[in-house]
């Protein structure tokens, strides 16, 4: 084997070759980045992968290639690139950020927190990361940590309207209403056309009884987003226009998605919610074993443990996927499904019992729901549900500033009769508390007769 002698000339040649190779890589990288910006994803991918063969530990490149894979709807490959970049020493922070966002989208909020924490250890002044970690803490039911994180976010990034809005949401959840209003106001001051902040401030003001001021913010939302169904509904709930037949599904889903982690603590301890138990006591004398049961608006499954001993099959449906995730943890249901009860029902079989606690309050016109339920009850099957009671029997239903409907006994009776259902039990009860006061409700049980 002949060894080439190292001479000044050879050394110069090697330097030139290295520089040429580096220049080639830079050109390929620039061309790939340009192709990515212009949407030529296959070309960008090819360029990045060519450089990666020679520079497998280049964090910037791994992050760029991961971004291309994301744009190609190849999340697994994107995640692999971000993870490689995150494992470097030191880790590539942009890739860590992207990996954290992916984990949040996958509902792995604890995993995202671990990544964000490592980033903040390296660079603690990243406001956007503090904002993201605050969102993750909210999702896993740690409101105090969420507020602390959002405060850090607005401290390091005081002009970040999103972080102020998120701080307001977290404060609202802990009933820090005045502070929440101030935070929403700051977000609006920074970004006057921030529809979400206007909507949140409107709801916060409405909950504290400031209906006129709330209406101004709902109207502003509709100026910005004329098709915003939630803002329109909230305006209707304070009597600004005609009463709709139901709350928008987006509104109901948003309520329960936001409170899923702390739902049972809020409802049972703070609002003294006992409707599932009261409704079960009402219908218990009619229950036998081996029933096919449907739980409409099952939430986290508060009532499931009561009915499960009587169930051959227990199905739970809800508009909130986050509520269903919590219900699944109880391992009481045979089937759980995201479901809007106003849509066409397509269950594979009929039910012996359909029950629903504190769900019909989000619907004024109950004809469609009761009609669907009746069509999916076997002959002799039972429906049991709760409503808030409307004392004025001259009205069918009424929407209140709480964003919930109350129904008259006369209207309920008419709906049941119309769909072949015979009332078998009816009782008045305090179904929960609102602003410290008991909410009067009706518990209903009816049987299908053909």
Secondary structure as UniProt FT lines:
FT   HELIX           8..37
FT   TURN            38..39
FT   HELIX           41..54
FT   TURN            56..57
FT   HELIX           59..71
FT   TURN            72..73
FT   HELIX           75..86
FT   HELIX           93..105
FT   TURN            106..107
FT   HELIX           109..122
FT   TURN            124..125
FT   HELIX           127..139
FT   TURN            140..141
FT   HELIX           143..156
FT   TURN            158..159
FT   HELIX           161..173
FT   TURN            174..175
FT   HELIX           177..190
FT   TURN            192..193
FT   HELIX           195..207
FT   TURN            208..209
FT   HELIX           211..224
FT   TURN            226..227
FT   HELIX           229..237
FT   TURN            238..239
FT   HELIX           249..259
FT   HELIX           260..262
FT   HELIX           263..264
FT   HELIX           265..270
FT   HELIX           275..283
FT   HELIX           284..286
FT   STRAND          291..296
FT   TURN            299..303
FT   HELIX           304..307
FT   HELIX           308..310
FT   STRAND          311..318
FT   HELIX           321..329
FT   TURN            330..331
FT   STRAND          335..338
FT   TURN            341..342
FT   STRAND          351..356
FT   HELIX           360..362
FT   HELIX           367..375
FT   STRAND          377..389
FT   TURN            393..394
FT   STRAND          397..399
FT   TURN            401..402
FT   STRAND          405..407
FT   HELIX           409..418
FT   TURN            419..420
FT   STRAND          421..434
FT   TURN            435..436
FT   STRAND          437..448
//
